[in-house]
Every structure is written in structure tokens, then in C-alpha cells.
Amino acid sequence: MEVLMEKELSRTDIECRLAFPTASLRAFSMPEGETAVYFEATDTLEKEWNFRLSIRGENDPYTKPVITGDWLQFVRDKGLRVGDKINLWREEGVTGVRYSVRAERKIFGFWVNVQ
């Protein structure tokens, strides 16, 4: 299992798009000349979410990759807020690559899954 990101959510993350670490882009096969790739991630309830990972154009001053697609619906369904944490990881198995996503909230000093 390869952890692609573990991040406490900001206001932009929960209202617009999820900023994605540039270093983790290598985990995705983005075709030459393309600026986006679509992938499916499964949450802790085994629900599948369709995300879009994109890099911004050369002229865009904001170069960090972002996740959109079902992202805002995921935020709404989980009731996420600023300070909650998102975890995204990748596993390679016999049937191919599988992505998983988990949301967590700190309660009394402990991180617990948000269902």
C-alpha cells in the first residue's frame, strides 16, 4: 500500500477542489500532452467515487495539481469541514490498481473515521 496523501483540509479543499501533492503525481499514468486523469476510489463504506486529478495549464499561476469530479459530493456526503483529514492511498493487486479514500475527524484528541 502506497500513501499518496494525508492532509488536513483547508477552506478551499472543502469549498472548491482538493489540492494534491505534486510528488504523488507519479502514482498516476497521465498520457503525454494531457492535463487530467480520472480514477475511482473506494471509501470505508465501499462506496465508489469518481475523481478527476488535473494539472493546471502552463500560464496558470497556481501549479499545484487538484482533485475534482465527485470531490465536492464526497465532502457533502461525509459532512467534512476545515481541519478534518483526508487520506488517499494506492494498492496494486492481481486485478490491477485500486485507490482508497478515507476521511477522519479529530475527536477528543483522536482521529476517527468519518462514515
N, CA, C and O atoms as CSV, one atom per row, in Angstrom:
chain,resi,resn,atom,element,x,y,z
A,1,MET,N,N,0.849,-1.174,0.000
A,1,MET,CA,C,0.000,0.000,0.000
A,1,MET,C,C,0.897,1.240,0.000
A,1,MET,O,O,1.834,1.348,0.790
A,2,GLU,N,N,0.592,2.154,-0.889
A,2,GLU,CA,C,1.359,3.395,-1.000
A,2,GLU,C,C,0.464,4.573,-0.632
A,2,GLU,O,O,-0.562,4.800,-1.273
A,3,VAL,N,N,0.848,5.317,0.392
A,3,VAL,CA,C,0.094,6.501,0.789
A,3,VAL,C,C,0.398,7.613,-0.204
A,3,VAL,O,O,1.556,7.983,-0.397
A,4,LEU,N,N,-0.648,8.147,-0.833
A,4,LEU,CA,C,-0.474,9.225,-1.809
A,4,LEU,C,C,-0.632,10.588,-1.160
A,4,LEU,O,O,0.032,11.549,-1.547
A,5,MET,N,N,-1.509,10.669,-0.177
A,5,MET,CA,C,-1.662,11.931,0.538
A,5,MET,C,C,-2.343,11.703,1.872
A,5,MET,O,O,-3.170,10.808,2.040
A,6,GLU,N,N,-1.958,12.556,2.816
A,6,GLU,CA,C,-2.601,12.638,4.121
A,6,GLU,C,C,-2.594,14.119,4.426
A,6,GLU,O,O,-1.531,14.720,4.586
A,7,LYS,N,N,-3.768,14.708,4.509
A,7,LYS,CA,C,-3.830,16.166,4.565
A,7,LYS,C,C,-4.998,16.639,5.407
A,7,LYS,O,O,-6.103,16.104,5.318
A,8,GLU,N,N,-4.738,17.658,6.235
A,8,GLU,CA,C,-5.827,18.330,6.929
A,8,GLU,C,C,-6.449,19.307,5.943
A,8,GLU,O,O,-5.744,20.039,5.248
A,9,LEU,N,N,-7.767,19.311,5.890
A,9,LEU,CA,C,-8.479,20.073,4.872
A,9,LEU,C,C,-8.554,21.564,5.179
A,9,LEU,O,O,-8.763,21.978,6.320
A,10,SER,N,N,-8.378,22.352,4.132
A,10,SER,CA,C,-8.488,23.811,4.220
A,10,SER,C,C,-9.868,24.230,3.699
A,10,SER,O,O,-10.637,23.396,3.220
A,11,ARG,N,N,-10.166,25.501,3.794
A,11,ARG,CA,C,-11.433,26.024,3.288
A,11,ARG,C,C,-11.556,25.782,1.782
A,11,ARG,O,O,-12.615,25.373,1.304
A,12,THR,N,N,-10.480,26.033,1.035
A,12,THR,CA,C,-10.502,25.797,-0.412
A,12,THR,C,C,-10.763,24.327,-0.708
A,12,THR,O,O,-11.506,24.003,-1.634
A,13,ASP,N,N,-10.159,23.435,0.071
A,13,ASP,CA,C,-10.355,21.996,-0.131
A,13,ASP,C,C,-11.821,21.594,0.003
A,13,ASP,O,O,-12.291,20.742,-0.750
A,14,ILE,N,N,-12.544,22.182,0.937
A,14,ILE,CA,C,-13.929,21.757,1.152
A,14,ILE,C,C,-14.948,22.570,0.355
A,14,ILE,O,O,-16.101,22.158,0.225
A,15,GLU,N,N,-14.534,23.719,-0.178
A,15,GLU,CA,C,-15.479,24.544,-0.933
A,15,GLU,C,C,-15.276,24.491,-2.441
A,15,GLU,O,O,-16.209,24.770,-3.195
A,16,CYS,N,N,-14.073,24.138,-2.896
A,16,CYS,CA,C,-13.781,24.216,-4.339
A,16,CYS,C,C,-13.182,22.939,-4.909
A,16,CYS,O,O,-13.791,22.279,-5.750
A,17,ARG,N,N,-12.001,22.602,-4.452
A,17,ARG,CA,C,-11.220,21.492,-5.011
A,17,ARG,C,C,-10.199,21.062,-3.975
A,17,ARG,O,O,-9.859,21.828,-3.074
A,18,LEU,N,N,-9.713,19.842,-4.102
A,18,LEU,CA,C,-8.713,19.323,-3.175
A,18,LEU,C,C,-7.328,19.476,-3.782
A,18,LEU,O,O,-7.043,18.898,-4.831
A,19,ALA,N,N,-6.468,20.249,-3.134
A,19,ALA,CA,C,-5.082,20.388,-3.597
A,19,ALA,C,C,-4.369,19.058,-3.367
A,19,ALA,O,O,-4.477,18.460,-2.297
A,20,PHE,N,N,-3.643,18.608,-4.381
A,20,PHE,CA,C,-2.990,17.296,-4.368
A,20,PHE,C,C,-1.480,17.484,-4.408
A,20,PHE,O,O,-1.000,18.337,-5.155
A,21,PRO,N,N,-0.704,16.717,-3.628
A,21,PRO,CA,C,0.753,16.882,-3.610
A,21,PRO,C,C,1.398,16.526,-4.958
A,21,PRO,O,O,1.158,15.451,-5.508
A,22,THR,N,N,2.204,17.428,-5.467
A,22,THR,CA,C,2.890,17.222,-6.745
A,22,THR,C,C,3.725,15.948,-6.723
A,22,THR,O,O,3.778,15.232,-7.723
A,23,ALA,N,N,4.368,15.658,-5.616
A,23,ALA,CA,C,5.238,14.481,-5.518
A,23,ALA,C,C,4.476,13.175,-5.738
A,23,ALA,O,O,5.074,12.175,-6.133
A,24,SER,N,N,3.173,13.169,-5.489
A,24,SER,CA,C,2.386,11.941,-5.644
A,24,SER,C,C,1.836,11.741,-7.055
A,24,SER,O,O,1.194,10.727,-7.330
A,25,LEU,N,N,2.079,12.694,-7.945
A,25,LEU,CA,C,1.601,12.558,-9.330
A,25,LEU,C,C,2.152,11.308,-10.005
A,25,LEU,O,O,1.502,10.737,-10.880
A,26,ARG,N,N,3.336,10.885,-9.608
A,26,ARG,CA,C,3.977,9.720,-10.227
A,26,ARG,C,C,3.140,8.451,-10.081
A,26,ARG,O,O,3.355,7.489,-10.818
A,27,ALA,N,N,2.196,8.430,-9.150
A,27,ALA,CA,C,1.355,7.254,-8.931
A,27,ALA,C,C,0.267,7.109,-9.996
A,27,ALA,O,O,-0.439,6.102,-10.037
A,28,PHE,N,N,0.138,8.112,-10.850
A,28,PHE,CA,C,-0.889,8.098,-11.891
A,28,PHE,C,C,-0.233,8.153,-13.263
A,28,PHE,O,O,0.780,8.827,-13.451
A,29,SER,N,N,-0.813,7.446,-14.210
A,29,SER,CA,C,-0.309,7.472,-15.585
A,29,SER,C,C,-1.070,8.536,-16.361
A,29,SER,O,O,-2.171,8.292,-16.854
A,30,MET,N,N,-0.475,9.712,-16.464
A,30,MET,CA,C,-1.113,10.775,-17.225
A,30,MET,C,C,-0.533,10.753,-18.638
A,30,MET,O,O,0.670,10.937,-18.818
A,31,PRO,N,N,-1.385,10.528,-19.638
A,31,PRO,CA,C,-0.895,10.476,-21.015
A,31,PRO,C,C,-0.179,11.764,-21.419
A,31,PRO,O,O,-0.543,12.859,-20.991
A,32,GLU,N,N,0.830,11.606,-22.239
A,32,GLU,CA,C,1.619,12.738,-22.744
A,32,GLU,C,C,0.692,13.780,-23.362
A,32,GLU,O,O,-0.168,13.453,-24.179
A,33,GLY,N,N,0.875,15.026,-22.966
A,33,GLY,CA,C,0.081,16.116,-23.514
A,33,GLY,C,C,-1.266,16.314,-22.844
A,33,GLY,O,O,-1.941,17.309,-23.109
A,34,GLU,N,N,-1.672,15.396,-21.987
A,34,GLU,CA,C,-2.953,15.510,-21.284
A,34,GLU,C,C,-2.755,16.268,-19.971
A,34,GLU,O,O,-1.656,16.304,-19.417
A,35,THR,N,N,-3.831,16.865,-19.491
A,35,THR,CA,C,-3.744,17.607,-18.234
A,35,THR,C,C,-4.614,16.997,-17.136
A,35,THR,O,O,-4.701,17.546,-16.038
A,36,ALA,N,N,-5.263,15.856,-17.429
A,36,ALA,CA,C,-6.129,15.247,-16.415
A,36,ALA,C,C,-6.184,13.734,-16.579
A,36,ALA,O,O,-5.984,13.196,-17.668
A,37,VAL,N,N,-6.460,13.074,-15.473
A,37,VAL,CA,C,-6.676,11.632,-15.467
A,37,VAL,C,C,-7.829,11.366,-14.492
A,37,VAL,O,O,-7.943,12.020,-13.455
A,38,TYR,N,N,-8.668,10.410,-14.836
A,38,TYR,CA,C,-9.798,10.046,-13.990
A,38,TYR,C,C,-9.471,8.754,-13.257
A,38,TYR,O,O,-8.851,7.851,-13.819
A,39,PHE,N,N,-9.890,8.670,-11.999
A,39,PHE,CA,C,-9.678,7.441,-11.241
A,39,PHE,C,C,-10.824,7.240,-10.265
A,39,PHE,O,O,-11.509,8.188,-9.880
A,40,GLU,N,N,-11.016,6.005,-9.879
A,40,GLU,CA,C,-12.076,5.637,-8.958
A,40,GLU,C,C,-11.446,5.269,-7.621
A,40,GLU,O,O,-10.461,4.533,-7.572
A,41,ALA,N,N,-12.018,5.784,-6.541
A,41,ALA,CA,C,-11.527,5.462,-5.198
A,41,ALA,C,C,-12.698,4.948,-4.365
A,41,ALA,O,O,-13.826,5.424,-4.499
A,42,THR,N,N,-12.419,3.982,-3.512
A,42,THR,CA,C,-13.433,3.373,-2.665
A,42,THR,C,C,-13.254,3.875,-1.236
A,42,THR,O,O,-12.139,3.909,-0.715
A,43,ASP,N,N,-14.378,4.270,-0.600
A,43,ASP,CA,C,-14.287,4.759,0.778
A,43,ASP,C,C,-14.451,3.605,1.768
A,43,ASP,O,O,-14.523,2.444,1.365
A,44,THR,N,N,-14.510,3.925,3.053
A,44,THR,CA,C,-14.572,2.895,4.095
A,44,THR,C,C,-15.902,2.142,4.101
A,44,THR,O,O,-16.010,1.080,4.714
A,45,LEU,N,N,-16.916,2.686,3.422
A,45,LEU,CA,C,-18.208,2.006,3.307
A,45,LEU,C,C,-18.323,1.248,1.986
A,45,LEU,O,O,-19.393,0.750,1.638
A,46,GLU,N,N,-17.200,1.166,1.246
A,46,GLU,CA,C,-17.126,0.506,-0.061
A,46,GLU,C,C,-17.892,1.254,-1.151
A,46,GLU,O,O,-18.216,0.672,-2.186
A,47,LYS,N,N,-18.183,2.533,-0.928
A,47,LYS,CA,C,-18.809,3.358,-1.965
A,47,LYS,C,C,-17.715,3.841,-2.906
A,47,LYS,O,O,-16.628,4.219,-2.469
A,48,GLU,N,N,-18.010,3.824,-4.201
A,48,GLU,CA,C,-17.026,4.247,-5.195
A,48,GLU,C,C,-17.250,5.709,-5.570
A,48,GLU,O,O,-18.378,6.159,-5.772
A,49,TRP,N,N,-16.143,6.427,-5.654
A,49,TRP,CA,C,-16.158,7.846,-6.003
A,49,TRP,C,C,-15.297,8.038,-7.246
A,49,TRP,O,O,-14.202,7.484,-7.341
A,50,ASN,N,N,-15.795,8.825,-8.196
A,50,ASN,CA,C,-15.055,9.100,-9.429
A,50,ASN,C,C,-14.399,10.469,-9.319
A,50,ASN,O,O,-15.074,11.498,-9.319
A,51,PHE,N,N,-13.094,10.465,-9.228
A,51,PHE,CA,C,-12.336,11.700,-9.073
A,51,PHE,C,C,-11.582,12.033,-10.353
A,51,PHE,O,O,-11.260,11.159,-11.157
A,52,ARG,N,N,-11.313,13.309,-10.513
A,52,ARG,CA,C,-10.526,13.807,-11.645
A,52,ARG,C,C,-9.301,14.508,-11.070
A,52,ARG,O,O,-9.429,15.483,-10.330
A,53,LEU,N,N,-8.123,14.015,-11.408
A,53,LEU,CA,C,-6.867,14.632,-10.985
A,53,LEU,C,C,-6.342,15.423,-12.167
A,53,LEU,O,O,-6.128,14.869,-13.246
A,54,SER,N,N,-6.133,16.711,-11.969
A,54,SER,CA,C,-5.666,17.528,-13.093
A,54,SER,C,C,-4.520,18.433,-12.679
A,54,SER,O,O,-4.385,18.850,-11.529
A,55,ILE,N,N,-3.708,18.709,-13.681
A,55,ILE,CA,C,-2.652,19.700,-13.502
A,55,ILE,C,C,-3.112,20.937,-14.249
A,55,ILE,O,O,-3.860,20.838,-15.222
A,56,ARG,N,N,-2.685,22.062,-13.814
A,56,ARG,CA,C,-3.149,23.305,-14.421
A,56,ARG,C,C,-2.255,23.688,-15.584
A,56,ARG,O,O,-1.121,23.224,-15.694
A,57,GLY,N,N,-2.773,24.530,-16.437
A,57,GLY,CA,C,-2.038,24.954,-17.627
A,57,GLY,C,C,-0.770,25.718,-17.303
A,57,GLY,O,O,-0.594,26.213,-16.190
A,58,GLU,N,N,0.107,25.807,-18.286
A,58,GLU,CA,C,1.402,26.478,-18.103
A,58,GLU,C,C,1.255,27.933,-17.683
A,58,GLU,O,O,2.096,28.452,-16.950
A,59,ASN,N,N,0.201,28.593,-18.137
A,59,ASN,CA,C,0.024,30.017,-17.835
A,59,ASN,C,C,-0.711,30.264,-16.522
A,59,ASN,O,O,-0.870,31.413,-16.109
A,60,ASP,N,N,-1.155,29.210,-15.869
A,60,ASP,CA,C,-1.866,29.353,-14.601
A,60,ASP,C,C,-0.844,29.561,-13.485
A,60,ASP,O,O,0.088,28.768,-13.351
A,61,PRO,N,N,-1.003,30.616,-12.682
A,61,PRO,CA,C,-0.041,30.873,-11.600
A,61,PRO,C,C,-0.100,29.821,-10.485
A,61,PRO,O,O,0.839,29.704,-9.697
A,62,TYR,N,N,-1.190,29.062,-10.415
A,62,TYR,CA,C,-1.331,28.027,-9.394
A,62,TYR,C,C,-0.965,26.684,-10.016
A,62,TYR,O,O,-1.733,26.122,-10.796
A,63,THR,N,N,0.199,26.182,-9.669
A,63,THR,CA,C,0.711,24.990,-10.343
A,63,THR,C,C,0.366,23.680,-9.640
A,63,THR,O,O,0.553,22.612,-10.223
A,64,LYS,N,N,-0.128,23.730,-8.417
A,64,LYS,CA,C,-0.407,22.501,-7.669
A,64,LYS,C,C,-1.544,21.715,-8.331
A,64,LYS,O,O,-2.563,22.294,-8.708
A,65,PRO,N,N,-1.367,20.390,-8.473
A,65,PRO,CA,C,-2.441,19.551,-9.018
A,65,PRO,C,C,-3.662,19.582,-8.096
A,65,PRO,O,O,-3.541,19.835,-6.897
A,66,VAL,N,N,-4.837,19.322,-8.670
A,66,VAL,CA,C,-6.072,19.350,-7.884
A,66,VAL,C,C,-6.951,18.151,-8.214
A,66,VAL,O,O,-6.881,17.588,-9.306
A,67,ILE,N,N,-7.780,17.776,-7.247
A,67,ILE,CA,C,-8.769,16.720,-7.440
A,67,ILE,C,C,-10.152,17.359,-7.440
A,67,ILE,O,O,-10.509,18.124,-6.544
A,68,THR,N,N,-10.925,17.017,-8.486
A,68,THR,CA,C,-12.310,17.480,-8.599
A,68,THR,C,C,-13.175,16.243,-8.892
A,68,THR,O,O,-12.975,15.197,-8.276
A,69,GLY,N,N,-14.112,16.349,-9.804
A,69,GLY,CA,C,-15.010,15.224,-10.081
A,69,GLY,C,C,-16.012,15.107,-8.942
A,69,GLY,O,O,-16.710,16.071,-8.631
A,70,ASP,N,N,-16.090,13.939,-8.318
A,70,ASP,CA,C,-17.024,13.714,-7.200
A,70,ASP,C,C,-16.529,14.304,-5.882
A,70,ASP,O,O,-17.156,14.087,-4.845
A,71,TRP,N,N,-15.420,15.045,-5.896
A,71,TRP,CA,C,-14.824,15.521,-4.650
A,71,TRP,C,C,-15.812,16.297,-3.778
A,71,TRP,O,O,-15.953,15.990,-2.594
A,72,LEU,N,N,-16.500,17.300,-4.340
A,72,LEU,CA,C,-17.398,18.120,-3.515
A,72,LEU,C,C,-18.592,17.307,-3.005
A,72,LEU,O,O,-19.092,17.566,-1.911
A,73,GLN,N,N,-19.045,16.341,-3.779
A,73,GLN,CA,C,-20.121,15.460,-3.309
A,73,GLN,C,C,-19.619,14.599,-2.146
A,73,GLN,O,O,-20.354,14.356,-1.189
A,74,PHE,N,N,-18.375,14.142,-2.229
A,74,PHE,CA,C,-17.745,13.386,-1.143
A,74,PHE,C,C,-17.718,14.245,0.126
A,74,PHE,O,O,-18.065,13.777,1.210
A,75,VAL,N,N,-17.301,15.506,-0.024
A,75,VAL,CA,C,-17.250,16.440,1.112
A,75,VAL,C,C,-18.638,16.590,1.731
A,75,VAL,O,O,-18.785,16.505,2.951
A,76,ARG,N,N,-19.657,16.813,0.899
A,76,ARG,CA,C,-21.025,16.988,1.406
A,76,ARG,C,C,-21.549,15.710,2.071
A,76,ARG,O,O,-22.106,15.760,3.167
A,77,ASP,N,N,-21.368,14.571,1.406
A,77,ASP,CA,C,-21.877,13.315,1.961
A,77,ASP,C,C,-21.246,12.973,3.304
A,77,ASP,O,O,-21.909,12.415,4.178
A,78,LYS,N,N,-19.984,13.299,3.470
A,78,LYS,CA,C,-19.271,12.993,4.715
A,78,LYS,C,C,-19.408,14.112,5.747
A,78,LYS,O,O,-19.032,13.936,6.906
A,79,GLY,N,N,-19.948,15.271,5.326
A,79,GLY,CA,C,-20.076,16.400,6.248
A,79,GLY,C,C,-18.729,16.952,6.673
A,79,GLY,O,O,-18.557,17.375,7.816
A,80,LEU,N,N,-17.769,16.947,5.750
A,80,LEU,CA,C,-16.406,17.367,6.093
A,80,LEU,C,C,-16.323,18.863,6.335
A,80,LEU,O,O,-17.100,19.644,5.786
A,81,ARG,N,N,-15.365,19.244,7.170
A,81,ARG,CA,C,-15.150,20.658,7.488
A,81,ARG,C,C,-13.657,20.928,7.610
A,81,ARG,O,O,-12.843,20.005,7.648
A,82,VAL,N,N,-13.318,22.195,7.671
A,82,VAL,CA,C,-11.918,22.602,7.797
A,82,VAL,C,C,-11.312,21.913,9.017
A,82,VAL,O,O,-11.908,21.886,10.093
A,83,GLY,N,N,-10.102,21.351,8.825
A,83,GLY,CA,C,-9.412,20.673,9.916
A,83,GLY,C,C,-9.582,19.165,9.910
A,83,GLY,O,O,-8.797,18.450,10.532
A,84,ASP,N,N,-10.613,18.667,9.203
A,84,ASP,CA,C,-10.736,17.215,9.049
A,84,ASP,C,C,-9.579,16.741,8.187
A,84,ASP,O,O,-8.892,17.548,7.561
A,85,LYS,N,N,-9.364,15.443,8.155
A,85,LYS,CA,C,-8.217,14.898,7.422
A,85,LYS,C,C,-8.697,13.970,6.313
A,85,LYS,O,O,-9.687,13.254,6.465
A,86,ILE,N,N,-7.977,13.995,5.197
A,86,ILE,CA,C,-8.250,13.087,4.084
A,86,ILE,C,C,-7.017,12.220,3.864
A,86,ILE,O,O,-5.886,12.707,3.904
A,87,ASN,N,N,-7.244,10.951,3.634
A,87,ASN,CA,C,-6.170,10.004,3.326
A,87,ASN,C,C,-6.504,9.343,1.999
A,87,ASN,O,O,-7.634,8.907,1.780
A,88,LEU,N,N,-5.526,9.272,1.123
A,88,LEU,CA,C,-5.703,8.616,-0.170
A,88,LEU,C,C,-4.526,7.685,-0.365
A,88,LEU,O,O,-3.377,8.099,-0.211
A,89,TRP,N,N,-4.791,6.436,-0.702
A,89,TRP,CA,C,-3.703,5.510,-0.933
A,89,TRP,C,C,-4.000,4.617,-2.126
A,89,TRP,O,O,-5.127,4.536,-2.614
A,90,ARG,N,N,-2.949,3.955,-2.574
A,90,ARG,CA,C,-2.985,3.135,-3.789
A,90,ARG,C,C,-2.442,1.751,-3.453
A,90,ARG,O,O,-1.436,1.615,-2.757
A,91,GLU,N,N,-3.127,0.725,-3.959
A,91,GLU,CA,C,-2.679,-0.652,-3.772
A,91,GLU,C,C,-2.647,-1.345,-5.127
A,91,GLU,O,O,-3.549,-1.178,-5.948
A,92,GLU,N,N,-1.597,-2.123,-5.346
A,92,GLU,CA,C,-1.518,-2.913,-6.572
A,92,GLU,C,C,-1.801,-4.357,-6.217
A,92,GLU,O,O,-1.196,-4.920,-5.305
A,93,GLY,N,N,-2.734,-4.949,-6.954
A,93,GLY,CA,C,-3.088,-6.344,-6.706
A,93,GLY,C,C,-3.160,-7.115,-8.005
A,93,GLY,O,O,-2.793,-6.610,-9.066
A,94,VAL,N,N,-3.628,-8.322,-7.912
A,94,VAL,CA,C,-3.721,-9.182,-9.089
A,94,VAL,C,C,-4.692,-8.603,-10.122
A,94,VAL,O,O,-4.502,-8.772,-11.326
A,95,THR,N,N,-5.716,-7.930,-9.645
A,95,THR,CA,C,-6.721,-7.371,-10.555
A,95,THR,C,C,-6.379,-5.964,-11.023
A,95,THR,O,O,-7.153,-5.357,-11.763
A,96,GLY,N,N,-5.247,-5.442,-10.611
A,96,GLY,CA,C,-4.838,-4.103,-11.028
A,96,GLY,C,C,-4.679,-3.153,-9.860
A,96,GLY,O,O,-4.536,-3.569,-8.710
A,97,VAL,N,N,-4.707,-1.878,-10.174
A,97,VAL,CA,C,-4.515,-0.837,-9.165
A,97,VAL,C,C,-5.861,-0.474,-8.546
A,97,VAL,O,O,-6.873,-0.361,-9.238
A,98,ARG,N,N,-5.847,-0.296,-7.239
A,98,ARG,CA,C,-7.053,0.104,-6.509
A,98,ARG,C,C,-6.702,1.317,-5.653
A,98,ARG,O,O,-5.678,1.338,-4.970
A,99,TYR,N,N,-7.572,2.327,-5.704
A,99,TYR,CA,C,-7.392,3.527,-4.886
A,99,TYR,C,C,-8.438,3.524,-3.779
A,99,TYR,O,O,-9.586,3.135,-3.995
A,100,SER,N,N,-8.030,3.960,-2.597
A,100,SER,CA,C,-8.938,4.044,-1.457
A,100,SER,C,C,-8.847,5.435,-0.853
A,100,SER,O,O,-7.792,6.070,-0.873
A,101,VAL,N,N,-9.970,5.898,-0.315
A,101,VAL,CA,C,-10.028,7.228,0.289
A,101,VAL,C,C,-10.711,7.101,1.651
A,101,VAL,O,O,-11.671,6.348,1.815
A,102,ARG,N,N,-10.193,7.851,2.618
A,102,ARG,CA,C,-10.763,7.832,3.963
A,102,ARG,C,C,-10.757,9.248,4.518
A,102,ARG,O,O,-9.784,9.986,4.366
A,103,ALA,N,N,-11.857,9.614,5.161
A,103,ALA,CA,C,-11.952,10.904,5.839
A,103,ALA,C,C,-11.902,10.658,7.341
A,103,ALA,O,O,-12.449,9.674,7.839
A,104,GLU,N,N,-11.237,11.565,8.058
A,104,GLU,CA,C,-11.119,11.433,9.507
A,104,GLU,C,C,-11.390,12.773,10.180
A,104,GLU,O,O,-11.176,13.838,9.601
A,105,ARG,N,N,-11.865,12.689,11.411
A,105,ARG,CA,C,-12.105,13.883,12.217
A,105,ARG,C,C,-11.476,13.656,13.586
A,105,ARG,O,O,-11.526,12.556,14.137
A,106,LYS,N,N,-10.885,14.712,14.118
A,106,LYS,CA,C,-10.253,14.610,15.435
A,106,LYS,C,C,-11.316,14.841,16.514
A,106,LYS,O,O,-11.947,15.896,16.578
A,107,ILE,N,N,-11.491,13.827,17.351
A,107,ILE,CA,C,-12.463,13.908,18.444
A,107,ILE,C,C,-11.740,13.544,19.735
A,107,ILE,O,O,-11.206,12.444,19.882
A,108,PHE,N,N,-11.737,14.496,20.668
A,108,PHE,CA,C,-11.049,14.312,21.949
A,108,PHE,C,C,-9.605,13.865,21.756
A,108,PHE,O,O,-9.101,13.015,22.490
A,109,GLY,N,N,-8.942,14.455,20.750
A,109,GLY,CA,C,-7.526,14.190,20.526
A,109,GLY,C,C,-7.204,12.952,19.708
A,109,GLY,O,O,-6.033,12.640,19.496
A,110,PHE,N,N,-8.233,12.238,19.243
A,110,PHE,CA,C,-8.013,11.025,18.452
A,110,PHE,C,C,-8.671,11.165,17.084
A,110,PHE,O,O,-9.778,11.692,16.972
A,111,TRP,N,N,-7.980,10.689,16.038
A,111,TRP,CA,C,-8.537,10.710,14.684
A,111,TRP,C,C,-9.455,9.502,14.523
A,111,TRP,O,O,-9.042,8.364,14.741
A,112,VAL,N,N,-10.711,9.763,14.137
A,112,VAL,CA,C,-11.683,8.688,13.912
A,112,VAL,C,C,-12.245,8.795,12.497
A,112,VAL,O,O,-12.339,9.887,11.937
A,113,ASN,N,N,-12.616,7.651,11.929
A,113,ASN,CA,C,-13.180,7.639,10.582
A,113,ASN,C,C,-14.495,8.395,10.532
A,113,ASN,O,O,-15.311,8.316,11.450
A,114,VAL,N,N,-14.688,9.129,9.444
A,114,VAL,CA,C,-15.964,9.781,9.171
A,114,VAL,C,C,-16.678,8.889,8.165
A,114,VAL,O,O,-16.184,8.686,7.056
A,115,GLN,N,N,-17.807,8.368,8.535
A,115,GLN,CA,C,-18.547,7.456,7.658
A,115,GLN,C,C,-19.432,8.239,6.739
A,115,GLN,O,O,-20.141,7.656,5.919
